[in-house]
């Protein structure tokens, strides 16, 4: 897969889940493999145009998902 070889620099498994990432302070929305995620312990709002597309609110520490996709 050409995309995988070019973009997936860390070579995560091809069958893992990928998610859009909202980049703080940018309008970018790249993909990232689930295995590369780390828990955000800062609990701060991000500056991006699209959080309302995914979240219904922010409770002073965490974003609240609009729809629960999987567990």
PQR file of N, CA, C, O and H, with PARSE charges and radii, in Angstrom:
ATOM      1  N   UNK A   1       0.853  -1.165   0.000 -0.4000 1.5000
ATOM      2  CA  UNK A   1       0.000   0.000   0.000 -0.0000 2.0000
ATOM      3  C   UNK A   1       0.906   1.238   0.000  0.5500 1.7000
ATOM      4  O   UNK A   1       1.640   1.464   0.963 -0.5500 1.4000
ATOM      5  N   UNK A   2       0.862   2.017  -1.039 -0.4000 1.5000
ATOM      6  CA  UNK A   2       1.754   3.168  -1.184 -0.0000 2.0000
ATOM      7  C   UNK A   2       1.534   4.216  -0.101  0.5500 1.7000
ATOM      8  O   UNK A   2       2.496   4.782   0.418 -0.5500 1.4000
ATOM      9  H   UNK A   2       0.267   1.834  -1.821  0.4000 1.0000
ATOM     10  N   UNK A   3       0.261   4.480   0.248 -0.4000 1.5000
ATOM     11  CA  UNK A   3      -0.020   5.472   1.280 -0.0000 2.0000
ATOM     12  C   UNK A   3       0.640   5.078   2.591  0.5500 1.7000
ATOM     13  O   UNK A   3       1.273   5.905   3.247 -0.5500 1.4000
ATOM     14  H   UNK A   3      -0.520   4.019  -0.174  0.4000 1.0000
ATOM     15  N   UNK A   4       0.494   3.835   2.966 -0.4000 1.5000
ATOM     16  CA  UNK A   4       1.050   3.343   4.228 -0.0000 2.0000
ATOM     17  C   UNK A   4       2.563   3.508   4.249  0.5500 1.7000
ATOM     18  O   UNK A   4       3.116   3.991   5.237 -0.5500 1.4000
ATOM     19  H   UNK A   4      -0.020   3.163   2.433  0.4000 1.0000
ATOM     20  N   UNK A   5       3.229   3.122   3.190 -0.4000 1.5000
ATOM     21  CA  UNK A   5       4.689   3.226   3.137 -0.0000 2.0000
ATOM     22  C   UNK A   5       5.153   4.675   3.196  0.5500 1.7000
ATOM     23  O   UNK A   5       6.198   4.961   3.782 -0.5500 1.4000
ATOM     24  H   UNK A   5       2.780   2.730   2.388  0.4000 1.0000
ATOM     25  N   UNK A   6       4.406   5.587   2.606 -0.4000 1.5000
ATOM     26  CA  UNK A   6       4.797   6.992   2.547 -0.0000 2.0000
ATOM     27  C   UNK A   6       4.459   7.748   3.836  0.5500 1.7000
ATOM     28  O   UNK A   6       5.251   8.565   4.306 -0.5500 1.4000
ATOM     29  H   UNK A   6       3.558   5.356   2.129  0.4000 1.0000
ATOM     30  N   UNK A   7       3.290   7.473   4.398 -0.4000 1.5000
ATOM     31  CA  UNK A   7       2.772   8.292   5.506 -0.0000 2.0000
ATOM     32  C   UNK A   7       2.966   7.666   6.882  0.5500 1.7000
ATOM     33  O   UNK A   7       3.261   8.388   7.835 -0.5500 1.4000
ATOM     34  H   UNK A   7       2.647   6.809   4.015  0.4000 1.0000
ATOM     35  N   UNK A   8       2.816   6.381   7.020 -0.4000 1.5000
ATOM     36  CA  UNK A   8       2.854   5.717   8.331 -0.0000 2.0000
ATOM     37  C   UNK A   8       4.302   5.472   8.750  0.5500 1.7000
ATOM     38  O   UNK A   8       4.797   4.347   8.688 -0.5500 1.4000
ATOM     39  H   UNK A   8       2.577   5.795   6.246  0.4000 1.0000
ATOM     40  N   UNK A   9       4.961   6.527   9.171 -0.4000 1.5000
ATOM     41  CA  UNK A   9       6.386   6.470   9.498 -0.0000 2.0000
ATOM     42  C   UNK A   9       6.717   5.491  10.624  0.5500 1.7000
ATOM     43  O   UNK A   9       7.774   4.861  10.600 -0.5500 1.4000
ATOM     44  H   UNK A   9       4.559   7.441   9.222  0.4000 1.0000
ATOM     45  N   UNK A  10       5.826   5.358  11.610 -0.4000 1.5000
ATOM     46  CA  UNK A  10       6.098   4.460  12.740 -0.0000 2.0000
ATOM     47  C   UNK A  10       5.707   3.017  12.432  0.5500 1.7000
ATOM     48  O   UNK A  10       5.917   2.130  13.259 -0.5500 1.4000
ATOM     49  H   UNK A  10       4.968   5.870  11.630  0.4000 1.0000
ATOM     50  N   UNK A  11       5.149   2.776  11.264 -0.4000 1.5000
ATOM     51  CA  UNK A  11       4.750   1.439  10.806 -0.0000 2.0000
ATOM     52  C   UNK A  11       3.823   0.698  11.781  0.5500 1.7000
ATOM     53  O   UNK A  11       4.111  -0.435  12.167 -0.5500 1.4000
ATOM     54  H   UNK A  11       4.978   3.496  10.592  0.4000 1.0000
ATOM     55  N   UNK A  12       2.705   1.338  12.183 -0.4000 1.5000
ATOM     56  CA  UNK A  12       1.744   0.625  13.028 -0.0000 2.0000
ATOM     57  C   UNK A  12       1.097  -0.500  12.210  0.5500 1.7000
ATOM     58  O   UNK A  12       1.156  -0.484  10.981 -0.5500 1.4000
ATOM     59  H   UNK A  12       2.471   2.258  11.870  0.4000 1.0000
ATOM     60  N   UNK A  13       0.486  -1.465  12.882 -0.4000 1.5000
ATOM     61  CA  UNK A  13      -0.177  -2.538  12.139 -0.0000 2.0000
ATOM     62  C   UNK A  13      -1.208  -1.960  11.168  0.5500 1.7000
ATOM     63  O   UNK A  13      -1.906  -1.000  11.495 -0.5500 1.4000
ATOM     64  H   UNK A  13       0.438  -1.478  13.881  0.4000 1.0000
ATOM     65  N   UNK A  14      -1.296  -2.536   9.999 -0.4000 1.5000
ATOM     66  CA  UNK A  14      -2.212  -2.025   8.980 -0.0000 2.0000
ATOM     67  C   UNK A  14      -3.677  -2.232   9.352  0.5500 1.7000
ATOM     68  O   UNK A  14      -4.553  -1.545   8.827 -0.5500 1.4000
ATOM     69  H   UNK A  14      -0.729  -3.315   9.733  0.4000 1.0000
ATOM     70  N   UNK A  15      -3.947  -3.176  10.258 -0.4000 1.5000
ATOM     71  CA  UNK A  15      -5.331  -3.465  10.618 -0.0000 2.0000
ATOM     72  C   UNK A  15      -5.778  -2.774  11.905  0.5500 1.7000
ATOM     73  O   UNK A  15      -6.846  -3.095  12.427 -0.5500 1.4000
ATOM     74  H   UNK A  15      -3.235  -3.734  10.684  0.4000 1.0000
ATOM     75  N   UNK A  16      -4.991  -1.836  12.429 -0.4000 1.5000
ATOM     76  CA  UNK A  16      -5.400  -1.128  13.645 -0.0000 2.0000
ATOM     77  C   UNK A  16      -6.340   0.023  13.284  0.5500 1.7000
ATOM     78  O   UNK A  16      -6.457   0.398  12.118 -0.5500 1.4000
ATOM     79  H   UNK A  16      -4.123  -1.575  12.006  0.4000 1.0000
ATOM     80  N   UNK A  17      -6.994   0.567  14.280 -0.4000 1.5000
ATOM     81  CA  UNK A  17      -7.917   1.677  14.066 -0.0000 2.0000
ATOM     82  C   UNK A  17      -7.150   2.978  13.878  0.5500 1.7000
ATOM     83  O   UNK A  17      -6.140   3.220  14.539 -0.5500 1.4000
ATOM     84  H   UNK A  17      -6.898   0.262  15.227  0.4000 1.0000
ATOM     85  N   UNK A  18      -7.639   3.805  12.974 -0.4000 1.5000
ATOM     86  CA  UNK A  18      -7.081   5.140  12.744 -0.0000 2.0000
ATOM     87  C   UNK A  18      -8.159   6.166  13.031  0.5500 1.7000
ATOM     88  O   UNK A  18      -9.341   5.932  12.779 -0.5500 1.4000
ATOM     89  H   UNK A  18      -8.460   3.609  12.437  0.4000 1.0000
ATOM     90  N   UNK A  19      -7.742   7.305  13.561 -0.4000 1.5000
ATOM     91  CA  UNK A  19      -8.671   8.369  13.932 -0.0000 2.0000
ATOM     92  C   UNK A  19      -8.173   9.695  13.380  0.5500 1.7000
ATOM     93  O   UNK A  19      -6.974   9.901  13.191 -0.5500 1.4000
ATOM     94  H   UNK A  19      -6.782   7.495  13.766  0.4000 1.0000
ATOM     95  N   UNK A  20      -9.133  10.600  13.124 -0.4000 1.5000
ATOM     96  CA  UNK A  20      -8.759  11.969  12.817 -0.0000 2.0000
ATOM     97  C   UNK A  20      -8.271  12.607  14.108  0.5500 1.7000
ATOM     98  O   UNK A  20      -8.811  12.338  15.181 -0.5500 1.4000
ATOM     99  H   UNK A  20     -10.107  10.433  13.277  0.4000 1.0000
ATOM    100  N   UNK A  21      -7.259  13.445  14.007 -0.4000 1.5000
ATOM    101  CA  UNK A  21      -6.731  14.171  15.155 -0.0000 2.0000
ATOM    102  C   UNK A  21      -6.991  15.649  14.947  0.5500 1.7000
ATOM    103  O   UNK A  21      -6.706  16.183  13.875 -0.5500 1.4000
ATOM    104  H   UNK A  21      -6.820  13.663  13.136  0.4000 1.0000
ATOM    105  N   UNK A  22      -7.531  16.320  15.960 -0.4000 1.5000
ATOM    106  CA  UNK A  22      -7.721  17.766  15.900 -0.0000 2.0000
ATOM    107  C   UNK A  22      -6.460  18.412  16.460  0.5500 1.7000
ATOM    108  O   UNK A  22      -6.188  18.313  17.657 -0.5500 1.4000
ATOM    109  H   UNK A  22      -7.762  15.886  16.830  0.4000 1.0000
ATOM    110  N   UNK A  23      -5.698  19.069  15.607 -0.4000 1.5000
ATOM    111  CA  UNK A  23      -4.410  19.650  15.992 -0.0000 2.0000
ATOM    112  C   UNK A  23      -4.651  21.012  16.621  0.5500 1.7000
ATOM    113  O   UNK A  23      -5.217  21.904  15.990 -0.5500 1.4000
ATOM    114  H   UNK A  23      -5.919  19.150  14.636  0.4000 1.0000
ATOM    115  N   UNK A  24      -4.221  21.170  17.863 -0.4000 1.5000
ATOM    116  CA  UNK A  24      -4.400  22.423  18.588 -0.0000 2.0000
ATOM    117  C   UNK A  24      -3.726  23.573  17.848  0.5500 1.7000
ATOM    118  O   UNK A  24      -2.557  23.485  17.474 -0.5500 1.4000
ATOM    119  H   UNK A  24      -3.760  20.445  18.375  0.4000 1.0000
ATOM    120  N   UNK A  25      -4.480  24.656  17.642 -0.4000 1.5000
ATOM    121  CA  UNK A  25      -3.937  25.842  16.997 -0.0000 2.0000
ATOM    122  C   UNK A  25      -3.816  25.737  15.490  0.5500 1.7000
ATOM    123  O   UNK A  25      -3.144  26.558  14.865 -0.5500 1.4000
ATOM    124  H   UNK A  25      -5.430  24.727  17.946  0.4000 1.0000
ATOM    125  N   UNK A  26      -4.455  24.740  14.897 -0.4000 1.5000
ATOM    126  CA  UNK A  26      -4.356  24.522  13.458 -0.0000 2.0000
ATOM    127  C   UNK A  26      -5.693  24.027  12.934  0.5500 1.7000
ATOM    128  O   UNK A  26      -6.525  23.550  13.705 -0.5500 1.4000
ATOM    129  H   UNK A  26      -5.000  24.073  15.405  0.4000 1.0000
ATOM    130  N   UNK A  27      -5.902  24.137  11.640 -0.4000 1.5000
ATOM    131  CA  UNK A  27      -7.116  23.570  11.059 -0.0000 2.0000
ATOM    132  C   UNK A  27      -6.860  22.183  10.476  0.5500 1.7000
ATOM    133  O   UNK A  27      -7.728  21.614   9.814 -0.5500 1.4000
ATOM    134  H   UNK A  27      -5.225  24.525  11.014  0.4000 1.0000
ATOM    135  N   UNK A  28      -5.669  21.642  10.721 -0.4000 1.5000
ATOM    136  CA  UNK A  28      -5.338  20.305  10.231 -0.0000 2.0000
ATOM    137  C   UNK A  28      -6.158  19.238  10.943  0.5500 1.7000
ATOM    138  O   UNK A  28      -6.547  19.394  12.101 -0.5500 1.4000
ATOM    139  H   UNK A  28      -4.964  22.104  11.259  0.4000 1.0000
ATOM    140  N   UNK A  29      -6.409  18.153  10.224 -0.4000 1.5000
ATOM    141  CA  UNK A  29      -7.110  17.010  10.785 -0.0000 2.0000
ATOM    142  C   UNK A  29      -6.479  15.731  10.220  0.5500 1.7000
ATOM    143  O   UNK A  29      -7.122  15.017   9.450 -0.5500 1.4000
ATOM    144  H   UNK A  29      -6.093  18.026   9.284  0.4000 1.0000
ATOM    145  N   UNK A  30      -5.228  15.436  10.594 -0.4000 1.5000
ATOM    146  CA  UNK A  30      -4.555  14.246  10.068 -0.0000 2.0000
ATOM    147  C   UNK A  30      -5.095  12.976  10.727  0.5500 1.7000
ATOM    148  O   UNK A  30      -5.876  13.038  11.677 -0.5500 1.4000
ATOM    149  H   UNK A  30      -4.706  16.016  11.219  0.4000 1.0000
ATOM    150  N   UNK A  31      -4.670  11.836  10.212 -0.4000 1.5000
ATOM    151  CA  UNK A  31      -5.000  10.541  10.807 -0.0000 2.0000
ATOM    152  C   UNK A  31      -3.861  10.089  11.707  0.5500 1.7000
ATOM    153  O   UNK A  31      -2.698  10.420  11.476 -0.5500 1.4000
ATOM    154  H   UNK A  31      -4.036  11.785   9.440  0.4000 1.0000
ATOM    155  N   UNK A  32      -4.217   9.322  12.742 -0.4000 1.5000
ATOM    156  CA  UNK A  32      -3.206   8.702  13.601 -0.0000 2.0000
ATOM    157  C   UNK A  32      -3.711   7.331  14.023  0.5500 1.7000
ATOM    158  O   UNK A  32      -4.910   7.127  14.212 -0.5500 1.4000
ATOM    159  H   UNK A  32      -5.162   9.053  12.929  0.4000 1.0000
ATOM    160  N   UNK A  33      -2.791   6.409  14.165 -0.4000 1.5000
ATOM    161  CA  UNK A  33      -3.135   5.062  14.611 -0.0000 2.0000
ATOM    162  C   UNK A  33      -3.447   5.074  16.103  0.5500 1.7000
ATOM    163  O   UNK A  33      -2.795   5.771  16.882 -0.5500 1.4000
ATOM    164  H   UNK A  33      -1.817   6.575  14.011  0.4000 1.0000
ATOM    165  N   UNK A  34      -4.441   4.302  16.484 -0.4000 1.5000
ATOM    166  CA  UNK A  34      -4.864   4.241  17.881 -0.0000 2.0000
ATOM    167  C   UNK A  34      -3.711   3.910  18.814  0.5500 1.7000
ATOM    168  O   UNK A  34      -3.642   4.446  19.919 -0.5500 1.4000
ATOM    169  H   UNK A  34      -4.971   3.736  15.851  0.4000 1.0000
ATOM    170  N   UNK A  35      -2.806   3.039  18.392 -0.4000 1.5000
ATOM    171  CA  UNK A  35      -1.705   2.622  19.265 -0.0000 2.0000
ATOM    172  C   UNK A  35      -0.749   3.759  19.602  0.5500 1.7000
ATOM    173  O   UNK A  35       0.048   3.632  20.531 -0.5500 1.4000
ATOM    174  H   UNK A  35      -2.861   2.603  17.494  0.4000 1.0000
ATOM    175  N   UNK A  36      -0.812   4.858  18.872 -0.4000 1.5000
ATOM    176  CA  UNK A  36       0.097   5.974  19.142 -0.0000 2.0000
ATOM    177  C   UNK A  36      -0.485   6.996  20.108  0.5500 1.7000
ATOM    178  O   UNK A  36       0.173   7.985  20.430 -0.5500 1.4000
ATOM    179  H   UNK A  36      -1.460   4.960  18.117  0.4000 1.0000
ATOM    180  N   UNK A  37      -1.708   6.772  20.573 -0.4000 1.5000
ATOM    181  CA  UNK A  37      -2.349   7.722  21.484 -0.0000 2.0000
ATOM    182  C   UNK A  37      -1.782   7.623  22.891  0.5500 1.7000
ATOM    183  O   UNK A  37      -1.371   6.556  23.347 -0.5500 1.4000
ATOM    184  H   UNK A  37      -2.243   5.969  20.311  0.4000 1.0000
ATOM    185  N   UNK A  38      -1.772   8.753  23.555 -0.4000 1.5000
ATOM    186  CA  UNK A  38      -1.443   8.823  24.975 -0.0000 2.0000
ATOM    187  C   UNK A  38      -2.554   9.604  25.659  0.5500 1.7000
ATOM    188  O   UNK A  38      -3.141  10.506  25.063 -0.5500 1.4000
ATOM    189  H   UNK A  38      -2.105   9.620  23.185  0.4000 1.0000
ATOM    190  N   UNK A  39      -2.840   9.262  26.896 -0.4000 1.5000
ATOM    191  CA  UNK A  39      -3.875   9.963  27.641 -0.0000 2.0000
ATOM    192  C   UNK A  39      -3.445  11.412  27.879  0.5500 1.7000
ATOM    193  O   UNK A  39      -2.318  11.667  28.304 -0.5500 1.4000
ATOM    194  H   UNK A  39      -2.363   8.529  27.381  0.4000 1.0000
ATOM    195  N   UNK A  40      -4.336  12.349  27.607 -0.4000 1.5000
ATOM    196  CA  UNK A  40      -4.070  13.767  27.839 -0.0000 2.0000
ATOM    197  C   UNK A  40      -4.317  14.070  29.311  0.5500 1.7000
ATOM    198  O   UNK A  40      -5.455  14.017  29.777 -0.5500 1.4000
ATOM    199  H   UNK A  40      -5.251  12.142  27.262  0.4000 1.0000
ATOM    200  N   UNK A  41      -3.282  14.379  30.024 -0.4000 1.5000
ATOM    201  CA  UNK A  41      -3.409  14.640  31.453 -0.0000 2.0000
ATOM    202  C   UNK A  41      -3.515  16.133  31.763  0.5500 1.7000
ATOM    203  O   UNK A  41      -3.693  16.513  32.920 -0.5500 1.4000
ATOM    204  H   UNK A  41      -2.358  14.423  29.645  0.4000 1.0000
ATOM    205  N   UNK A  42      -3.408  16.981  30.737 -0.4000 1.5000
ATOM    206  CA  UNK A  42      -3.482  18.424  30.968 -0.0000 2.0000
ATOM    207  C   UNK A  42      -4.910  18.914  31.117  0.5500 1.7000
ATOM    208  O   UNK A  42      -5.169  19.827  31.901 -0.5500 1.4000
ATOM    209  H   UNK A  42      -3.264  16.673  29.797  0.4000 1.0000
ATOM    210  N   UNK A  43      -5.844  18.325  30.378 -0.4000 1.5000
ATOM    211  CA  UNK A  43      -7.244  18.690  30.490 -0.0000 2.0000
ATOM    212  C   UNK A  43      -7.536  20.128  30.097  0.5500 1.7000
ATOM    213  O   UNK A  43      -8.213  20.850  30.829 -0.5500 1.4000
ATOM    214  H   UNK A  43      -5.634  17.584  29.741  0.4000 1.0000
ATOM    215  N   UNK A  44      -7.031  20.544  28.946 -0.4000 1.5000
ATOM    216  CA  UNK A  44      -7.271  21.919  28.481 -0.0000 2.0000
ATOM    217  C   UNK A  44      -8.008  21.900  27.153  0.5500 1.7000
ATOM    218  O   UNK A  44      -7.932  20.934  26.394 -0.5500 1.4000
ATOM    219  H   UNK A  44      -6.481  19.957  28.351  0.4000 1.0000
ATOM    220  N   UNK A  45      -8.724  22.987  26.889 -0.4000 1.5000
ATOM    221  CA  UNK A  45      -9.413  23.137  25.614 -0.0000 2.0000
ATOM    222  C   UNK A  45      -8.407  23.257  24.485  0.5500 1.7000
ATOM    223  O   UNK A  45      -7.332  23.832  24.656 -0.5500 1.4000
ATOM    224  H   UNK A  45      -8.787  23.771  27.506  0.4000 1.0000
ATOM    225  N   UNK A  46      -8.763  22.709  23.325 -0.4000 1.5000
ATOM    226  CA  UNK A  46      -7.926  22.898  22.156 -0.0000 2.0000
ATOM    227  C   UNK A  46      -8.506  24.023  21.308  0.5500 1.7000
ATOM    228  O   UNK A  46      -9.700  24.312  21.382 -0.5500 1.4000
ATOM    229  H   UNK A  46      -9.636  22.241  23.186  0.4000 1.0000
ATOM    230  N   UNK A  47      -7.672  24.643  20.520 -0.4000 1.5000
ATOM    231  CA  UNK A  47      -8.095  25.715  19.625 -0.0000 2.0000
ATOM    232  C   UNK A  47      -8.142  25.150  18.208  0.5500 1.7000
ATOM    233  O   UNK A  47      -7.125  25.065  17.519 -0.5500 1.4000
ATOM    234  H   UNK A  47      -6.702  24.408  20.460  0.4000 1.0000
ATOM    235  N   UNK A  48      -9.340  24.769  17.797 -0.4000 1.5000
ATOM    236  CA  UNK A  48      -9.559  24.145  16.492 -0.0000 2.0000
ATOM    237  C   UNK A  48     -10.990  24.470  16.088  0.5500 1.7000
ATOM    238  O   UNK A  48     -11.837  24.699  16.950 -0.5500 1.4000
ATOM    239  H   UNK A  48     -10.166  24.837  18.357  0.4000 1.0000
ATOM    240  N   UNK A  49     -11.267  24.492  14.802 -0.4000 1.5000
ATOM    241  CA  UNK A  49     -12.611  24.826  14.328 -0.0000 2.0000
ATOM    242  C   UNK A  49     -13.624  23.696  14.457  0.5500 1.7000
ATOM    243  O   UNK A  49     -14.826  23.957  14.400 -0.5500 1.4000
ATOM    244  H   UNK A  49     -10.579  24.305  14.101  0.4000 1.0000
ATOM    245  N   UNK A  50     -13.184  22.447  14.630 -0.4000 1.5000
ATOM    246  CA  UNK A  50     -14.095  21.311  14.510 -0.0000 2.0000
ATOM    247  C   UNK A  50     -14.464  20.522  15.765  0.5500 1.7000
ATOM    248  O   UNK A  50     -15.114  19.488  15.613 -0.5500 1.4000
ATOM    249  H   UNK A  50     -12.208  22.235  14.677  0.4000 1.0000
ATOM    250  N   UNK A  51     -14.113  20.912  16.985 -0.4000 1.5000
ATOM    251  CA  UNK A  51     -14.487  20.064  18.132 -0.0000 2.0000
ATOM    252  C   UNK A  51     -15.987  19.796  18.242  0.5500 1.7000
ATOM    253  O   UNK A  51     -16.388  18.724  18.695 -0.5500 1.4000
ATOM    254  H   UNK A  51     -13.585  21.752  17.108  0.4000 1.0000
ATOM    255  N   UNK A  52     -16.820  20.757  17.833 -0.4000 1.5000
ATOM    256  CA  UNK A  52     -18.266  20.555  17.926 -0.0000 2.0000
ATOM    257  C   UNK A  52     -18.764  19.446  17.006  0.5500 1.7000
ATOM    258  O   UNK A  52     -19.862  18.926  17.204 -0.5500 1.4000
ATOM    259  H   UNK A  52     -16.494  21.627  17.465  0.4000 1.0000
ATOM    260  N   UNK A  53     -17.967  19.080  16.002 -0.4000 1.5000
ATOM    261  CA  UNK A  53     -18.342  17.972  15.130 -0.0000 2.0000
ATOM    262  C   UNK A  53     -18.267  16.641  15.864  0.5500 1.7000
ATOM    263  O   UNK A  53     -18.950  15.689  15.486 -0.5500 1.4000
ATOM    264  H   UNK A  53     -17.075  19.503  15.841  0.4000 1.0000
ATOM    265  N   UNK A  54     -17.455  16.561  16.898 -0.4000 1.5000
ATOM    266  CA  UNK A  54     -17.184  15.298  17.595 -0.0000 2.0000
ATOM    267  C   UNK A  54     -17.616  15.281  19.056  0.5500 1.7000
ATOM    268  O   UNK A  54     -17.921  14.222  19.604 -0.5500 1.4000
ATOM    269  H   UNK A  54     -16.900  17.334  17.206  0.4000 1.0000
ATOM    270  N   UNK A  55     -17.643  16.451  19.687 -0.4000 1.5000
ATOM    271  CA  UNK A  55     -17.891  16.521  21.122 -0.0000 2.0000
ATOM    272  C   UNK A  55     -19.086  17.417  21.418  0.5500 1.7000
ATOM    273  O   UNK A  55     -19.348  18.379  20.696 -0.5500 1.4000
ATOM    274  H   UNK A  55     -17.395  17.311  19.242  0.4000 1.0000
ATOM    275  N   UNK A  56     -19.809  17.092  22.489 -0.4000 1.5000
ATOM    276  CA  UNK A  56     -20.971  17.903  22.868 -0.0000 2.0000
ATOM    277  C   UNK A  56     -20.661  18.879  23.992  0.5500 1.7000
ATOM    278  O   UNK A  56     -21.518  19.671  24.384 -0.5500 1.4000
ATOM    279  H   UNK A  56     -19.597  16.310  23.076  0.4000 1.0000
ATOM    280  N   UNK A  57     -19.446  18.826  24.509 -0.4000 1.5000
ATOM    281  CA  UNK A  57     -19.074  19.753  25.564 -0.0000 2.0000
ATOM    282  C   UNK A  57     -17.709  19.440  26.147  0.5500 1.7000
ATOM    283  O   UNK A  57     -17.026  18.503  25.731 -0.5500 1.4000
ATOM    284  H   UNK A  57     -18.749  18.182  24.190  0.4000 1.0000
ATOM    285  N   UNK A  58     -17.335  20.255  27.123 -0.4000 1.5000
ATOM    286  CA  UNK A  58     -16.067  20.112  27.829 -0.0000 2.0000
ATOM    287  C   UNK A  58     -16.367  20.300  29.299  0.5500 1.7000
ATOM    288  O   UNK A  58     -16.954  21.315  29.673 -0.5500 1.4000
ATOM    289  H   UNK A  58     -17.890  21.016  27.461  0.4000 1.0000
ATOM    290  N   UNK A  59     -15.985  19.355  30.149 -0.4000 1.5000
ATOM    291  CA  UNK A  59     -16.347  19.403  31.576 -0.0000 2.0000
ATOM    292  C   UNK A  59     -15.191  19.845  32.482  0.5500 1.7000
ATOM    293  O   UNK A  59     -15.015  19.295  33.569 -0.5500 1.4000
ATOM    294  H   UNK A  59     -15.508  18.531  29.845  0.4000 1.0000
ATOM    295  N   UNK A  60     -14.428  20.803  32.054 -0.4000 1.5000
ATOM    296  CA  UNK A  60     -13.286  21.363  32.782 -0.0000 2.0000
ATOM    297  C   UNK A  60     -12.053  20.476  32.783  0.5500 1.7000
ATOM    298  O   UNK A  60     -10.999  20.896  33.262 -0.5500 1.4000
ATOM    299  H   UNK A  60     -14.572  21.249  31.171  0.4000 1.0000
ATOM    300  N   UNK A  61     -12.157  19.260  32.258 -0.4000 1.5000
ATOM    301  CA  UNK A  61     -11.002  18.366  32.206 -0.0000 2.0000
ATOM    302  C   UNK A  61     -11.013  17.461  30.979  0.5500 1.7000
ATOM    303  O   UNK A  61      -9.958  17.048  30.499 -0.5500 1.4000
ATOM    304  H   UNK A  61     -13.013  18.920  31.869  0.4000 1.0000
ATOM    305  N   UNK A  62     -12.210  17.152  30.470 -0.4000 1.5000
ATOM    306  CA  UNK A  62     -12.344  16.195  29.368 -0.0000 2.0000
ATOM    307  C   UNK A  62     -13.405  16.648  28.377  0.5500 1.7000
ATOM    308  O   UNK A  62     -14.385  17.295  28.745 -0.5500 1.4000
ATOM    309  H   UNK A  62     -13.068  17.488  30.859  0.4000 1.0000
ATOM    310  N   UNK A  63     -13.198  16.303  27.135 -0.4000 1.5000
ATOM    311  CA  UNK A  63     -14.233  16.486  26.132 -0.0000 2.0000
ATOM    312  C   UNK A  63     -15.244  15.362  26.272  0.5500 1.7000
ATOM    313  O   UNK A  63     -14.882  14.230  26.592 -0.5500 1.4000
ATOM    314  H   UNK A  63     -12.401  15.777  26.836  0.4000 1.0000
ATOM    315  N   UNK A  64     -16.521  15.676  26.032 -0.4000 1.5000
ATOM    316  CA  UNK A  64     -17.600  14.702  26.127 -0.0000 2.0000
ATOM    317  C   UNK A  64     -18.025  14.353  24.701  0.5500 1.7000
ATOM    318  O   UNK A  64     -18.482  15.221  23.958 -0.5500 1.4000
ATOM    319  H   UNK A  64     -16.815  16.595  25.772  0.4000 1.0000
ATOM    320  N   UNK A  65     -17.874  13.085  24.321 -0.4000 1.5000
ATOM    321  CA  UNK A  65     -18.196  12.641  22.968 -0.0000 2.0000
ATOM    322  C   UNK A  65     -19.668  12.861  22.639  0.5500 1.7000
ATOM    323  O   UNK A  65     -20.533  12.725  23.505 -0.5500 1.4000
ATOM    324  H   UNK A  65     -17.503  12.379  24.925  0.4000 1.0000
ATOM    325  N   UNK A  66     -19.943  13.198  21.396 -0.4000 1.5000
ATOM    326  CA  UNK A  66     -21.335  13.284  20.923 -0.0000 2.0000
ATOM    327  C   UNK A  66     -21.945  11.887  20.881  0.5500 1.7000
ATOM    328  O   UNK A  66     -23.038  11.667  21.402 -0.5500 1.4000
ATOM    329  H   UNK A  66     -19.240  13.308  20.693  0.4000 1.0000
ATOM    330  N   UNK A  67     -21.246  10.954  20.266 -0.4000 1.5000
ATOM    331  CA  UNK A  67     -21.712   9.565  20.142 -0.0000 2.0000
ATOM    332  C   UNK A  67     -20.586   8.639  20.567  0.5500 1.7000
ATOM    333  O   UNK A  67     -19.432   8.833  20.186 -0.5500 1.4000
ATOM    334  H   UNK A  67     -20.358  11.132  19.842  0.4000 1.0000
ATOM    335  N   UNK A  68     -20.920   7.657  21.339 -0.4000 1.5000
ATOM    336  CA  UNK A  68     -19.914   6.667  21.719 -0.0000 2.0000
ATOM    337  C   UNK A  68     -19.757   5.703  20.559  0.5500 1.7000
ATOM    338  O   UNK A  68     -20.713   5.029  20.176 -0.5500 1.4000
ATOM    339  H   UNK A  68     -21.858   7.499  21.649  0.4000 1.0000
ATOM    340  N   UNK A  69     -18.560   5.633  19.996 -0.4000 1.5000
ATOM    341  CA  UNK A  69     -18.321   4.834  18.805 -0.0000 2.0000
ATOM    342  C   UNK A  69     -18.000   3.393  19.162  0.5500 1.7000
ATOM    343  O   UNK A  69     -18.602   2.469  18.614 -0.5500 1.4000
ATOM    344  H   UNK A  69     -17.783   6.181  20.307  0.4000 1.0000
ATOM    345  N   UNK A  70     -17.059   3.192  20.075 -0.4000 1.5000
ATOM    346  CA  UNK A  70     -16.715   1.841  20.510 -0.0000 2.0000
ATOM    347  C   UNK A  70     -16.123   1.915  21.895  0.5500 1.7000
ATOM    348  O   UNK A  70     -15.832   2.999  22.401 -0.5500 1.4000
ATOM    349  H   UNK A  70     -16.570   3.942  20.520  0.4000 1.0000
ATOM    350  N   UNK A  71     -15.946   0.771  22.505 -0.4000 1.5000
ATOM    351  CA  UNK A  71     -15.374   0.733  23.858 -0.0000 2.0000
ATOM    352  C   UNK A  71     -14.002   0.135  23.837  0.5500 1.7000
ATOM    353  O   UNK A  71     -13.363   0.020  24.883 -0.5500 1.4000
ATOM    354  H   UNK A  71     -16.182  -0.110  22.094  0.4000 1.0000
TER
END
